[in-house]
């Protein structure tokens, strides 16, 4: 009589371990970018909403540079990732940037962030 195989074979466990490792590696590369993005959005949202429209562009960027320094955001240049658009009805801050992280050999992960903040 033939007995039925129970459970996974050694080869299937190796495949499962490789898949879990690949997902873990990708997460380890992407999570810091999302943590930085969340910190930056919190810093922008913390700007005084009643004063942003009256502040000059230089004052807004200076306030954000100080907050970046305090929160250890050193890899991103504020002049490259934030655009300030003045309109009659309010001020719009556009946060737009990409982070490219190497994964394996010549394979990279690209994470793109794009968000607008409107102050009236």
VENRACOR-V946808 format. One line per field, one symbol per residue. ss: DSSP state (H for helix, E for strand, - for the rest). burial: b if it has 24 or more other C-alpha atoms within 12 Angstrom, else e. Layout:
ss=???
burial=???
//
This chain:
ss=---------HHHHHHHHHHHHHHHHHHHHHHHHHHHHHHHHHHHH-----------HHHHHHHHHHHHHH-------HHHHEEEEEE--EEEEEEEEEEEEEEE--EEEEEEEEEEEEE-
burial=eeeeeeeeeeeeeeeeeeeeeeeeebeeebeebeebbeebbebbeebeeeebbeeeeeebbeebbebbeeeebeeeebeebbbbeeeeeebbbbbbbebeeeeeeeeeeeeeeeeebbbe
//
